[in-house]
Amino acid sequence: MAQWHNAEVVNRIDWNDHLFSLQFHCPDFPNTKAGQFTKVGIEQDDGKVLSRAYSLVNSPNADHLEIIAVLVEEGSLSPQLHEVKVGDTLKVMSPATGFLILDEVPHSETLYLVATGTGVGPFLSILETEQPWQTYQNIVLVYGVRLASDLAYQDKIQGWLKTYPEQFSFVPIVSRETKDGALQGRIPQLIAEGKIQQFCGNPIHPGQCQVMLCGNPDMIQQTIVELESLGLTKH
């Protein structure tokens, strides 16, 4: 049964002036699966909880919960979350839920994790576990953002590149500016042109590849069209 818990903010990371991560301690929160999401909110003066769904970035084995969020100036919750400080209290709903988990993905040789913006969160959680590294020969993280400064968690990603140099590939994509070592453009078009596949050296081939998508709904729908044109089918 769903219920609200109190959680204490223990750390925050400001990636830039609008993108931030919050880590919070909630000892009563039940076990999660990597890739799941839950509702996080702030109790208002009238006693109601203003909340929205956020994917959990942390490993299921971590001693804290973590989300990544973006400030939306005209939003109702994100401006309040952006003002949260260490020691403040959040509300978090249990249990976590969602099917963007590896248990739902058929076995294949290559796994593509394709994200835009804060949609990278659940994939970071998945990559924190042993399951993907023990299951797939090749793992490709495609991370699309508007600005280079929006590429969060680079230390973590570089760590995986160093630990799994033959197994893990990272494809950063920046749409609104140029950045050395990154592609520029939109994910569906870059797949259609074969540029993402060429960048990481892993073809997208039916029967040998599974693709998980998270992020902007338009990106997801347009990418599905391109993947279907390559012979993949929705699982």
N, C-alpha and C positions, 0 to 999 in steps of 0.2 A: 504493500500500500504506500502510495506516495506521501511524503511528509517533508516539512521544512526543518532544516538544521541550522544552528548558528555556526559560523565559521570565522575564524580570526585571520585577518590578512597578515602574512608573515614576510612578504617581500613583493616588490613591484619592479618591473623593468620597463623603462620608457625607451622604445626603439627609435622614436622620433616624436614630433609634437602631437601626433594623432594616433599612433599605434603603440599599444602597451600590453603588458602581460601582468596578471595578478596571481600570486601564489597564496593559498590560504589553507589553514589547518582545520580539519573537521574530523575529530577522532571517531565520531559515531557513524561516519559515512560508510556504507557497505562496499564490498569489493566490486570492482568494475572490470570491463574488458576493454582492451586498447581499441580506440576508435569510437567509443560511445560518447554521448553528450548528456547534459543535464541542464536544469534551469538554475540560473544564478540571479540574485536580485538584492534589492535594498529595501528595508522596511521603511515605509513612509510615515509621516506624522499622524495619519489617520489609522495606522496599524496595518494597512494593506501592504502587500509585498509587490513592488514593481519589478518584473523579472523578464528575462528572455532566455532562449536556449543557447548554450555555448558548448562546443566540443571541448573535451578534456585533453590537454596537451601532455600531461604527466604520464609516466609509466604507471600501470596498475599497482606496482610494488612500491611506489614512492610514498613518503610519509606526509605528503601534502597534495592538494588538488591545484591545478593550474589551468588558466584560460588565457587566450589572446583575444584582444578586442580592439576595435577601432572607434575613435571618437566621431560621432555623427552630430554635428552642431545642432541640427533641428530635432535630434532624437530625444526621447524621454528618459531612457535609462543610461545610455552611454556617457552623456555629460556628467552624470552623478558618479558612475564608475570611474571616470577619468580623474575625479577629485579624491578618490579613496586613498588613504594613507595606511602605512604599516600600523597595526594595532586596531584598526577599524573592524567592525563586524559586518559580514555579509550574510545573506540567506542562501542556502544551497539545498536543492530538492533531491531527495533520494527516492528510488534507486536511479542510477544512470541507465540509459536505454539507447537503442539504436542498433542497426544492422550493418554499419560500415566497419565491419570487423573481418579479420582473415578467416574466421570459421565459416563465413558465407561465400568465400572465394574458391572456385575450383583450382586444383593444382595445375601449375604450368611451369615452363622453364623460366619465363620472365614476368616480373610484376612491375607494372607502371603505376605510380602514385601521382596523380595529376591534380594540382591544386591551384587556386587563385586566392590571393589575399589571406584572410584568417582561416580559409579552408585548409591550410597546411596543418592546422592543429592536430586533427585526428591521425594524420599520417606520421607526425612526429611521435605521437604516443605509440603507434604500431611499431615504429623503428626502434623504440626504446626497449622492446621485448626481444626475446630470442626467436620467436616464431617465424618472422620473415626470413631471418638469416639462415635458419635451418630448413626452410621450405623451398626457397627459390634460388636458382643459380644466378640470376641477374635481377637486381632491383634498381629501378630508375625513379628518382624523385624529380618531378617537373613542377616548378614553383613560379607562377606568374604573378607579377605585381605591376603597379603603375610606375613607381619610382624606385630607384636603386635602394634608397634608405628604408623601403618597406620590406626588404629581404631580411626577415628576423631569424634568430636562432642560427646564425652562420657558424658560430663556434661549435655547436652541436653537429651541424651538417658536415663541417670540415673534419670533425672527429671521426665520423663514420667513413668518410672518404679515406682517411688515414688508416683506420682499422680494417676496412674491407675494400682495399684498392681494386681488386679484381672483380668484386661482386656488386659494388655500389656505384651508381652514376648520379650526378646532380646536374640538372638542366635549369639554370636560372633564366627567367624571361622578364624583361622590362619593357613595358609598352610605350611609355611616354618620354623616354630619354635613352641615350646610348650608354652602355656600361661595358667595359672590357671584360671579356670572358662570359658574357651573357648574350642570349639571343634578343632580338627586338621584334615585337609584333604581338599577334594574338594566337593563343594556343591552337584553336581549330585550323587556322590557315597554315600555321607552321607544321602541323601534322600532315595536312593535305600536301604541302610542298616537300615533305620528307625531311625537313630541317632538324626537327627534334630527334628523329631517329638517327640521322647522320651525326648529330652533335654527340650523342651518347654511344653510338655504335650498336644499338639494339633495335632490330626491326620490329614493327608491330605486325605480327603474323598470327592468323587464327590457328588455334590448336597449340601454339607455343607461348601465348602471351595473354595475360589478364590485365585489365585496366580498371583502377578505382578512381572515381572522380569526386571532387568536393570543391565547392566555391560558388562563384557567380552562376545563377541558374541559366543565363544565356550561354555562358561558356559550356556548361554541361550539355545542354541540348544540342548546340552546334558541334561539339566534339563527338557526341554520340553519332551524329550523322556521318562525320568523317570516319569514325571507327567502323561503322557499318559498311561504308564504301570500301574499306580494306578487308571486309569479310568477317569481322567480329560480330557477335550477336550478344544482346543484352542478357545477362544472367539473372 
